[in-house]
Each structure stands twice: as structure tokens, then as C-alpha cells.
Amino acid sequence: MQLTDIKIRKIFREGPMRAVVSVTFENEFAVHDIKVIYANDKYFIVMPSRKNADGTYRDIAHPINAAFRAKMEEAVLQEFRKALAEAEAESLEEASTSGSAGS
């Protein structure tokens, strides 16, 4: 199964949750609210889940095997890093533009 689209919906600068992502498979099936988490000095993804009555969480959708999970995580994190770099470049550009506007 091919990941045909990955959209970084929102990036967070602080806290362990760093992004919310949507992934499309084979241009036919989408999974929303995948989270990019930063903890223990590494990034990983967490699948969308629902809270049970007993306070535990259960994934709504998830990869069935470790190989596909690794493939999906690698693709999502690659897009996340690209989006993060673009956002940082835009911030630097805005900072330099606003700094020169007052001169």
C-alpha cells in the first residue's frame, strides 16, 4: 500500500506534540489526526485514538505490522521535517523584512 499524500495540518513549537498530520493511501483512503510526538530525544508518530470509559486509549486506525509502521513513520517524519524547515525559513524571512521596514 502506497502513501500518496501527507499533509502537515498544524505545527506546534512547544510541548511533546509537535504536529498533527493527515495521510492518504492509494489516493483512496485518508487517516486524520496522526500526531508527531517528540519525547526522549526522538520523534515518533501516534495514531488517532479514542478515550475509553476506563480512561485508557484505543487506536482508531493503526498499521498492522512493524514494517509498514516504520515505512509510514519515516514518510510522515520526512514531511514533518520539510514543513518545519519551511516554517522556520518563513519566520526568518518575516523577521528580516520587519526589521528592515523600520530602517
Secondary structure as the mmCIF struct_conf table of DSSP 4:
data_model
#
loop_
_struct_conf.conf_type_id
_struct_conf.id
_struct_conf.beg_label_comp_id
_struct_conf.beg_label_asym_id
_struct_conf.beg_label_seq_id
_struct_conf.end_label_comp_id
_struct_conf.end_label_asym_id
_struct_conf.end_label_seq_id
STRN STRN1 LEU A 3 ILE A 11
BEND BEND1 ARG A 13 PRO A 16
STRN STRN2 MET A 17 PHE A 25
TURN_TY1_P TURN_TY1_P1 GLU A 26 GLU A 28
STRN STRN3 PHE A 29 ALA A 39
TURN_TY1_P TURN_TY1_P2 ASN A 40 ASP A 41
STRN STRN4 LYS A 42 VAL A 46
STRN STRN5 SER A 49 LYS A 51
TURN_TY1_P TURN_TY1_P3 ALA A 53 ASP A 54
BEND BEND2 GLY A 55 GLY A 55
STRN STRN6 TYR A 57 ASP A 59
BEND BEND3 ILE A 60 ALA A 61
BEND BEND4 ILE A 64 ASN A 65
HELX_RH_AL_P HELX_RH_AL_P1 ALA A 66 ALA A 101
TURN_TY1_P TURN_TY1_P4 GLY A 102 GLY A 102
#
